[in-house]
Amino acid sequence: MKSSKVIPIQSQNTAETGITCHSGAEELLAAAKSANKSEILGQYAKDYPKGPHDQPQSMCPAFGSLRVGLRMRRTATILSGSACCVYGLTFTSHFYGARRSVGYVPFNSESLVTGKLFEDIRDAVYKEANPDLYDAIVIINLCVPTASGVPLQLLPKEINGVRIIGIDVPGFGVPTHAEAKDVLASAMLRYARTEIMNGPVSAPRNGLSDKPTVTLLGEMFPVDPISIGMMLEPMGLGVGPVVPTREWRELYQALDSKVVAAIHPFYTASIREFENAGRTIVGSAPVGYDGTANWLEQIGAANGVSQEKIGNAKDQFLPMIQSALKAKPIKGRITVSGYEGSELLVARLLLESGADVRYVGTACPKTVWSSGDLDWLESRGVHVEYRASLEQDLAAMKEFSPDLVIGTTPVVQKAKELAIPALYFTNLISARPLMGAAGAGSLAQVVNAALANQDRFNSMNSFFEGVGKDHATGVWESVPADRPEFKADVKRRLEKAMAKQKAEEIG
């Protein structure tokens, strides 16, 4: 819609059906579609296809977009959603190191269905739009405002020179928080590309590069871009910004690169923006010996670099990577799972370090940009599961009997219950370099230390043997008796109450 007139929200679904953050995904999705959100939800369905199940078990997807905004300089973030959701998201953001406030526009049923919430959001944006403080303001609709059709697209595109970015990031439309990073990153790239087409834009903080650069797509350990830059240098190339960027002007520099390296291959909307700008996309990453050799070949070819220069880069860095891998071998059977998007890369590095990797599960979807990693892993007998569920990760642990489990919090918890050493992927694996020579031996220390803990786990398991489990967990004078009939009765009561509530809603 071209008009900037403030209009009431047309849908009355919230009032009529009682849409809340506790409504089911199907009910929220139906409400959103009837509230003029079909186009954006249809695009999300194409960009982020779900798996055989509804979607992976993960934290609220909106955290991904929130995290991107909070990491950017001179950027304010405002949430529009139920208070419980906003509390959880702000708590998580500060747990992960956010050092600024998160804005919040509260609402009630009346303001939601009459359109007053949109006016409140608009007022909040105007109040915050201070060009001395901000380059951009990000407004994120959570589940209930999205389902109710709160039209963030009607907000002004800029106020007092401050860019206004409104996005919908509902849990029923965006499967994982990793993909929600792409939702905001792509929206910013689209805005920045429009600015570039309309005239001159700001130069990067560190000035323009004197050589062609390669933009890196996907969050990574801070050392990795430095390592990649060193590997690009013999080919006469430089490393560009990492998208999601840390400030607005880096978006211009990212779009200026001729080639984009999709280190994390699930940023499908961002890739579309780069392709619309005429940029070439290269998948995978310089991980391990084989991965680095192949990646340098592809990056060099995409940039029109001569075979001689590509060969020079390979001759300089591949022997270093090979030596690092041999110096720190990993011996043991490992299963890998996570929701960051780098799970396949980690599995490649573990395999080249000597580990026996049987299973890789990732909450992210299969894309053409991860096909090289998939083929490489499957050719070595590794089972790769995209859109993996918790149940599939646990089944893999049971089937392959690993010496070490790398996974999400519930997977790690279950492994330790079974006296299997385990490492949390996000905090202990993602927090290490993976690329080039720096990454070649980086996992060995923490992985080998964990593998060496098996005797300690056996000792603890033996020490606590007999203290009970499940309903009898703990030390008792008389062990509690399990009463399954009580549980069955409570289940019947709950089902009856839910059926009654549903009948009252219908009629």
N, C-alpha and C positions, 0 to 999 in steps of 0.2 A: 504493500500500500504506500502511495506517495504522500498522502496527507500526514502532517505532523500533529494534527488535532488530537487532543486527549479524548479517547472514547472509552465507554464502559466495556467490560468484558461481556461478550454476548452469551457465552455458555452459562447455564445455570446448574450444571451437573453437580457441583459441590453441594449446593443447597438441597437438590433433589435426592441425591444418592448418598450423601454423607461421605464424600471422598476425603480421606485422611492419609497421613503417612503410613498408616497400618493397613490400608486397603491393599488388596492383592495386585500383582503386576498386571494381570489382564484387565482388571477394573480401571486401574490408573491409565493404562494404555488406551482403552476405549474412550475414557473421558477426555484424554489429551487429543485424540484424533477428532472428536466431535467439537473440540474447542480450537479448531484451526491450527493444530500442530502436526497435521498429517505429513506435510512436506518435510519438515526437519526430522521427524521420526522415521520417515521413509529413507532419508539419506543416511541416518544413523544405522538403519538395518542393513543398508548396502555396505557402508564403511566398516561396520563392526558386527559381522554375522555371528549369531550365537551358535552353540554346538548342539549336539543331540539332546542335551538337557536345557533347562531354561537359561541359565547362565552360571559361570563359575562362582564358587563361594569366595567372596573377597570383601574388603572394606568398602564403605560407600564410595561409588565411583567419583562423586564430585570432589573427593579429596585430591584427585589428580589435577583437576583444573585449579583448585584452590592453591595447591602447592606451586604450580607454575607461576601464578600471579604473585604469590608471596615471595618468590625468589627474585623477582624483577625489581630493579631500581625504579624509583619514582612511579610506582604503580600501586593503586589502591584497589582493594577487593571488597565487594559487598555481596552478601548472601541473602537470598530471598527463599525462605523455606520454613518448615515447622521448627519451633524453638528447640525441641529435643535433637533434631538433626543438626542444627547450627551449633548447639553446644558440643555435640560429639565431634564435629568437623574442626571446630576451633581448638578443642582439647587435643585432638590428634595433630593438628598443624603445629601447635606449640611443643608437643612432645617431640616432633621431628625438627625442632629448631627454628620455627618462625619467630622473628624478632619485631613484629609489628602487629597492630590491631587488625581485626577482621570486622568490617561493617556488617550490620544486620538491620533489615527492615521487617519489623514484626507485622503480623496481620491477625485478623479474626475472621469468622465466617462471613460477616457482613462486608468487610473491606475486600475480601477475596472475590465475592461474586458480583459486587456492584462496580468494580473497577477502581475503587479507592486505593487498593494496594498498588496498582500501577502508578497512580498519581503520587503516592507516598515514595515509591522508588524514584520517580522522576524528580521529586523535591530533594531527595537525599543526594542524587547525582549532581544536581545544580549546587547544592550546598558544599559538596566535596570537590567540585571542579576548580581547583586552584592551580593555575599554571606554574606558580612558584614552587609548588610541591610535587605535582604529578605530570607525567606525560600521558598517562592513560588511567582510566577507571574501568574495572571489570565487574560486571554484575552477573551473578550466577543464579538462575532459577533452579531450585531443587524439585523434588517430586511433585508436591502438591501445587505450587504455582504453575509448573509445567502442565500438569493434568488439567488445571483450571484455565489454561490459555492466557496467562499473563503475557502480554505482547511486548517483550523487550525490544523487538525489532522496530517499534515505534519511537524509541528513545532517540534523541538527537545524536548524530554521528560524532559531533564534537561540541564542547561547551567551553568558551573562553580559551580555545586552543588546546583543550584537553580531550583526547580521544575517548570515546565511549564505546565499550565492547560488551554487548549483552549476549549471553549464551544460555541455552537450556541444557542441563546435565542431570537428567533424571535417572534414578537407579533402574527404572524399567525400560530405558532406551539405550543406555551406554553400559556395556557389560562389565568393564573393569576400570579401576582408577588409572591404570596405565594408559588406556585408550582415551580417558577423559583429558589427559595431558594433550593429546592430539586435537581434541575439540577446541581448546583455547589456543594452542599453537597455530592451528590452521586459520582460525578466525583472525588472529593477529597478522599472519602472513598475508591473508586476503586484503586486509585493511592497508598494510604497508605497501603491497603491490599497487593498489589504487593510488596511493600517494606518489609512488615513483612515476607512475604513468602521467600524473598531473603536473609534475615539475620537479625541480631540484630538492633533494632531501639532505639531512644531516650526515656528515661523514662519521665513520667509526671513532670511538674514543681514542684509539691508538693509531689513527690515521689509516690511509689506504695501503694495501699490500702492493709491493712492486712486482708480484708474480701472481699467476692464476691461483685461486684458492679452491679448496674442497670443503663444502659445508657438511657438518656432521649432524645427523638426525637421530635424536634419542639421548636421554640423560645418561651420563657415564661418570666414572671415577675421574676426579680432576687431573690426574697424571696422564690419562689416556690420550686426550687431545695433544698433549705435549709429545708423547711417544709417536703419535701418528704424524705430527708435524716433522719430526726428525726423519721419519721414513719417506715422507714426500719430498724432502729437500733435494736429494740426488736427482729427482726427476724434474727439478725446476718448478715445483709446486709448493704452495703454502697451505696451512690449515686455516679454514674459515671459522665462523662462529658455530657453537653447538646450539641446535634448536631442540627444545625450548631455550630461548635466549635469556640473558640476565638483564638486558635493558632494550628499550624500543629500537634505538638506532642500529643495533646488531641485526635486526630483521632485514634492513636494507642491504647490509653486507652479505647476509645469508642468501638473499635473492640474487645477489650479484655474481655468486659462484656459478661457473658453467656446469659443475658436477656436484651432486648431492649424494653423500654416502649414507644409506639407510642402515645405520648401525643397529637400530631397533626397527624391525621391519613392519611393525603394525601401525605406524603413523600414516595411515592411508589418506586421510583428508589433507594432511600437510604435503604428502607426495603429490596429490592432485594439484595443489597450489603451485608447487615447483614445476610440475609438468606444464601447467597452463602458462608459466613464465618461460617455457622452452628449455628447461634444465634437464640434464640426463641423470637418471637415478641408478646407483650401483648398490647391490645388496651385500649382505654379510659384513665381515670385519676382519682386520688383520690380527687374527687370533691363532696362535700356534704356528707351526712351520707351514703346513699345507694351506691353512687359511690366509696367512700373510702373503705367501707366494701368489695365490690366486687373486687376492684382493689388489695387490700392487699391479698385477697384469691388467685387471679390469679398469682400475682407476687411471692407469697410464694410457690405455687405449681410449678411454672416454675423453681424455684431455688431449689426445693427439700427440702423446709423448713417444719418442723414438724407442725402438726395442733396445737400443744400446743403453739409454738412460734408465729404462725399466730394469734391465739386467744389472746395471750398476747398483741400483737400490736393493735388489734382491741379493747380490753378492755381498753387500755391506751388512745387511741385517739378518738374513736367514741363518748364516753360521752362528751368530750370536744367540738367536732363538733356539737353535738346535742344541747348543752347548748348555743353555740355561735349563732346557727340558731334561737333558741327561744328568745335569748336576743335582737336580732335585726331583727324583722319580717318586711317583705315588703308586703304591701297591695295595690293592683291595677292591672289592666289589662295591659300587656306589649307585644309588638311585638319586635323581635330581628332579626337583619340582619347585615351581615358584610362580609369581604373577608379575614380575618386573619386565619380562620380554627378552631378557638376555640368557635365558636358560639353555638354549641350544648352543650359544657361544661358550658358555661355561662347560658344557658337556664335551665340546670339541677339545677344549684346553685340557680337561681332565684325561681324556682318552690319549692325547699326545704325550701326556705326562706319565702314561703307563697304567692308568686306572682301568678297571673293568667296569665300564658303564653299561648298564642293561636297560635303563628306562629314563626318559626325559618327559616330564609333564609341564606344560605351560598353560596358564589361564588365557593367554592371548591367542588370536586366531591364526590360521594358516594363510599366508600371503605369498605372492610370487617372489617377494624380496627375501624370503627365508628358504626358498626352494634349494639353493645351493647347500645350505647347512643341513637341511633335511636329507638330501641325497647322500651327503658325505656320512652322516650318522647312520642312516639305514643300511648303507653299503658295508658298515662295520657291525651290523647285527643289533643296533640300538633301536628299541621301540620308542617312537616319538608320539606323544599324545597332545594335540592342540585342544584348547578349550577343556583341559583336564579338570575333572571334578575331584573333590577331596576323596571320595570313595575310590576313584581310579588310582589316585596316588597311594592310598593305603593298600589297595589290592596289589599294586606293583611291589610294594615293600614285602607283602606276604609271599608273593610268587617268587621273587628273585633273592630273598634272604640276604640282603646287602650287609657288608661290614660297616658301612656308613650311609646314613640318610641325610641328604641335603634337601630341605623343604620349607614349607610354610609353618607357622606356629602350631596348628593342630597336628600336622604330620610329624613334626619334631617331637611334640608331646607324646604321641602314640609310640614313636620309635623308642623313646626313653623309657616308657612304661614296659616295653618289651626288652629292655636292657641292650638296646642297639645304640651306639654312638650316633649323634645327630647334630647338624648345624643349621641354624636359621639362615635361609638364603639372603634375605634382604639386609640384615645387619652384619653378617659375617662373610658373605661371598661377594655381594654387590659393592661392599666397601673396600674393594681391592682392585688394583689395575688388572686389566685383561689383555691389553693390546701390546703387540711387539715383544721386544726382549724383556721389558719391565713386567709384562704380564705372564711371561713364560714360566717363571718360578714362583709367582706371587701366591698361588693357591696352596703350594706344597706344604708350607709351614703349618697353616691352620688345619688343613685336611689330614696331614700325617699325625699332628698332635691329637686330633679327634680319633683317628684310627687306633692310636696307641692307648686309648682310654678303655678298651674293651675289658681288660682285667679289672679296672675300677668298677665298671658297671656290673660285672659278674660278682664282685665282692659285695657291692651294695644290694644286689638282688638276693644274694645269699643271706646277708645280714637281716633284711626286712622280710624274709620268707616267713609266711604264716601270720602276718599282721592283718590279713584280710584284703578283699578288694570289692569293687562295686558297692552293693548295699552294706557289706560288712567291713568296709575300709576302716582301719584303725585298730587299736588294741582294746579288747573288751574283756570284762569279767565273764559275761555270757554273750556269745555271738548273736546278734540280731537275726531273727528268722525272716527270710524273704517272704513277702505276702503278695504274690502276683494277682490274687483276686481283688485286693484293694486297688491296685493300679488299673485293673480292667474296669472296676466300678467307676473310678474317677474319669477314665477315658470315655465311658458311656455317658456320664453326666455332662462332660464338656461337649461331646458331639450333639447331645440333645439340646443344650443351651444354644449352640451355634445354629442348629437347624431352626429353632424357634426365632432367633434374631433375624435370620435370613427371610423367614416367612413374614415377619412383621414389616421388613423393609419392602417386600414385594407388594404386600397387600393391605 
